[in-house]
Amino acid sequence: MHNVRPCRGPGVLARLELPEFPSPRPSPAGRGSSRAQSSKPLVATVSQTIGRQSSLSLCERTGVRGTWRPRFRSAGALLSLGGSLIALLSSTYAATLPKDLPFPLVERFESFGIKDGFPTHKVHCVLPASDGKLWVGTWKGLMVREEGKFRKIGVEDGLSHQMIVCLVEDTRTGDLWIGTMRGLNRYSAGRITVFTQTSCGLPNNVIYGLEILGDTLWVATAAGLGAMDLKTGTWSIYDHNNTVMHEPWVYSVTGAKDRLFVGVWGGGILEYELSKAIFKEHRDPDRDFHFDLVPDDGPVSDVTSWVAWADGILWQGTYFGLARYDGSRWRTWQEKKSPLLSNFVNCIYARGRVAWVGTDRGLSVTDGATWVNYRSNENGEGLIEIARPGQPMETRKIKTRLPDDFVLGISVDDHEAWFATSDGLGHGFFPPSAKTVTAAAAKNSTEKDKP
């Protein structure tokens, strides 16, 4: 199950100026703005705060960087020289990458956007499918990449709404489930079927997250958690009326073998044990939305924007920091007190024991001990920051960078990573020799993380 989430969050609907959708909650204080396995679905979603993205202006980053232009006798010569330079720079950079990290560094980035046929620069989620296609959810429709080319699928093709928030693939059937700001869509064999609150048992038309676990499609909505039996088509609804959920605004949902984790606005995390049909809560003991008064005592905040699970590790994203739970112990991180780039966490992609964390200030990657950050400096140059336990942070410049530091969705495998941002789709390449986490590195990381 991948997790790359949607564009939900406090005030997002109001900021989008979509009167047909009531704003589910007030904007919080402060800044506003998964994994692939053969037996599990692939998931993608965007992140909270589309509203903040809509006001971002990136003009300062797009100015002309130089005026010197060499002349070439032919376009072919120019392309040949350009390719050679890129290869040389990439190989030189790769040779300088540190080899002692428990996860791979991105060697270089490339970007896709308006110039590649996208209808907008705002990208909310990205999902590499099992058949090799790449699905991209945007502000104005769904994009699919086939044989290196993108094409659009929009409202004119049958989608219930142009704003794509989250995606999940049922790898058993190849069906793609699409969450939008007005209903659920299934894309199957080129045909789109729409599910809405009035046509089925969907709790609400505003969909924030999707997950498939076994024969059930789980749907996080603005009015509770929906469960659709994929064999019978019947629905069940879980909300504050029949669970321990204190608020009905469900932001995130992720499967973990025999259980489900549900991220709730103002309600922390719900853990649902499938075999016993029992919900239990994980709440912030501090009960303070803004501050983590006692670090490592539980979830960093009850305002859960994202949950992701892999390899026995649960990760929580909030507007006030990052948390991790290994089944017995909680760890929490906040900006300025740790290498985490920002407390405002939009999305998390969990792979092995490593979390790829998308924030409003860039990308943080960590196993809980070692950290790597990708961001831009004030001049728009790409930076990599490497923080090892007990050592000062190392900062390097990189020739390429993310399309934008506002990261909304992530997908990672052994060879590459994809990033949905507020200014286009990013593609990150790992060095050819990179490996996700070797057994020795994983063990070393675990030992370092012990108290």
Secondary structure as the mmCIF struct_conf table of DSSP 4:
data_model
#
loop_
_struct_conf.conf_type_id
_struct_conf.id
_struct_conf.beg_label_comp_id
_struct_conf.beg_label_asym_id
_struct_conf.beg_label_seq_id
_struct_conf.end_label_comp_id
_struct_conf.end_label_asym_id
_struct_conf.end_label_seq_id
BEND BEND1 CYS A 7 CYS A 7
TURN_TY1_P TURN_TY1_P1 PRO A 10 GLY A 11
HELX_RH_AL_P HELX_RH_AL_P1 VAL A 12 LEU A 16
TURN_TY1_P TURN_TY1_P2 GLU A 17 GLU A 17
TURN_TY1_P TURN_TY1_P3 PRO A 19 GLU A 20
BEND BEND2 PHE A 21 PHE A 21
BEND BEND3 ARG A 25 ARG A 25
HELX_LH_PP_P HELX_LH_PP_P1 PRO A 26 PRO A 28
BEND BEND4 ALA A 29 GLY A 30
TURN_TY1_P TURN_TY1_P4 SER A 38 SER A 39
BEND BEND5 LYS A 40 LYS A 40
STRN STRN1 LEU A 42 THR A 45
BEND BEND6 GLN A 48 GLN A 48
HELX_RH_AL_P HELX_RH_AL_P2 ILE A 50 SER A 54
TURN_TY1_P TURN_TY1_P5 SER A 55 SER A 55
HELX_RH_3T_P HELX_RH_3T_P1 CYS A 59 ARG A 61
BEND BEND7 THR A 62 GLY A 63
BEND BEND8 ARG A 73 ARG A 73
HELX_RH_AL_P HELX_RH_AL_P3 ALA A 75 THR A 96
BEND BEND9 LEU A 97 LEU A 97
BEND BEND10 LYS A 99 LYS A 99
BEND BEND11 PRO A 102 PHE A 103
HELX_LH_PP_P HELX_LH_PP_P2 PRO A 104 VAL A 106
STRN STRN2 ARG A 108 PHE A 112
BEND BEND12 GLY A 113 GLY A 113
HELX_RH_3T_P HELX_RH_3T_P2 ILE A 114 ASP A 116
TURN_TY1_P TURN_TY1_P6 GLY A 117 GLY A 117
BEND BEND13 PRO A 119 PRO A 119
BEND BEND14 HIS A 121 HIS A 121
STRN STRN3 VAL A 123 PRO A 128
TURN_TY1_P TURN_TY1_P7 SER A 130 ASP A 131
BEND BEND15 GLY A 132 GLY A 132
STRN STRN4 LEU A 134 THR A 138
TURN_TY1_P TURN_TY1_P8 TRP A 139 LYS A 140
STRN STRN5 GLY A 141 GLU A 146
TURN_TY1_P TURN_TY1_P9 GLU A 147 GLY A 148
STRN STRN6 LYS A 149 ILE A 153
HELX_RH_3T_P HELX_RH_3T_P3 VAL A 155 ASP A 157
TURN_TY1_P TURN_TY1_P10 GLY A 158 GLY A 158
BEND BEND16 SER A 160 SER A 160
BEND BEND17 GLN A 162 GLN A 162
STRN STRN7 ILE A 164 ASP A 170
TURN_TY1_P TURN_TY1_P11 THR A 171 GLY A 174
STRN STRN8 ASP A 175 THR A 180
TURN_TY1_P TURN_TY1_P12 MET A 181 ARG A 182
STRN STRN9 GLY A 183 SER A 188
TURN_TY1_P TURN_TY1_P13 ALA A 189 GLY A 190
STRN STRN10 ARG A 191 PHE A 195
TURN_TY1_P TURN_TY1_P14 GLN A 197 SER A 199
BEND BEND18 CYS A 200 GLY A 201
BEND BEND19 PRO A 203 PRO A 203
BEND BEND20 ASN A 205 ASN A 205
STRN STRN11 ILE A 207 LEU A 213
TURN_TY1_P TURN_TY1_P15 GLY A 214 ASP A 215
STRN STRN12 THR A 216 THR A 221
TURN_TY1_P TURN_TY1_P16 ALA A 222 ALA A 223
STRN STRN13 GLY A 224 ASP A 229
TURN_TY1_P TURN_TY1_P17 LEU A 230 THR A 232
STRN STRN14 TRP A 235 TYR A 238
BEND BEND21 ASP A 239 ASP A 239
TURN_TY1_P TURN_TY1_P18 HIS A 240 ASN A 242
BEND BEND22 THR A 243 VAL A 244
BEND BEND23 HIS A 246 HIS A 246
BEND BEND24 PRO A 248 PRO A 248
STRN STRN15 VAL A 250 ALA A 256
TURN_TY1_P TURN_TY1_P19 LYS A 257 ASP A 258
STRN STRN16 ARG A 259 VAL A 264
TURN_TY1_P TURN_TY1_P20 TRP A 265 GLY A 267
STRN STRN17 GLY A 268 GLU A 273
TURN_TY1_P TURN_TY1_P21 LEU A 274 ALA A 277
STRN STRN18 ILE A 278 HIS A 282
TURN_TY1_P TURN_TY1_P22 PRO A 285 ASP A 286
BEND BEND25 PHE A 289 HIS A 290
BEND BEND26 LEU A 293 VAL A 294
TURN_TY1_P TURN_TY1_P23 PRO A 295 ASP A 296
BEND BEND27 ASP A 297 GLY A 298
BEND BEND28 VAL A 300 VAL A 300
BEND BEND29 ASP A 302 ASP A 302
STRN STRN19 THR A 304 ALA A 310
TURN_TY1_P TURN_TY1_P24 ASP A 311 GLY A 312
STRN STRN20 ILE A 313 THR A 318
TURN_TY1_P TURN_TY1_P25 TYR A 319 PHE A 320
STRN STRN21 GLY A 321 TYR A 325
BEND BEND30 GLY A 327 SER A 328
STRN STRN22 TRP A 330 TRP A 333
STRN STRN23 GLU A 335 GLU A 335
TURN_TY1_P TURN_TY1_P26 LYS A 336 LYS A 337
STRN STRN24 SER A 338 SER A 338
BEND BEND31 PRO A 339 PRO A 339
BEND BEND32 LEU A 341 LEU A 341
BEND BEND33 ASN A 343 ASN A 343
STRN STRN25 VAL A 345 ARG A 351
TURN_TY1_P TURN_TY1_P27 GLY A 352 ARG A 353
STRN STRN26 VAL A 354 THR A 359
TURN_TY1_P TURN_TY1_P28 ASP A 360 ARG A 361
STRN STRN27 GLY A 362 THR A 366
BEND BEND34 ASP A 367 ALA A 369
STRN STRN28 TRP A 371 SER A 376
TURN_TY1_P TURN_TY1_P29 GLU A 378 ASN A 379
BEND BEND35 GLY A 380 GLY A 380
STRN STRN29 GLY A 382 ALA A 387
TURN_TY1_P TURN_TY1_P30 PRO A 389 GLY A 390
BEND BEND36 GLN A 391 GLN A 391
HELX_LH_PP_P HELX_LH_PP_P3 PRO A 392 MET A 393
STRN STRN30 GLU A 394 ILE A 398
BEND BEND37 LYS A 399 THR A 400
BEND BEND38 PRO A 403 PRO A 403
BEND BEND39 ASP A 405 ASP A 405
STRN STRN31 VAL A 407 VAL A 412
BEND BEND40 ASP A 414 HIS A 415
STRN STRN32 GLU A 416 THR A 421
TURN_TY1_P TURN_TY1_P31 SER A 422 ASP A 423
STRN STRN33 GLY A 424 PHE A 429
TURN_TY1_P TURN_TY1_P32 PRO A 432 SER A 433
BEND BEND41 THR A 436 THR A 436
HELX_RH_AL_P HELX_RH_AL_P4 ALA A 439 LYS A 448
TURN_TY1_P TURN_TY1_P33 ASP A 449 ASP A 449
#
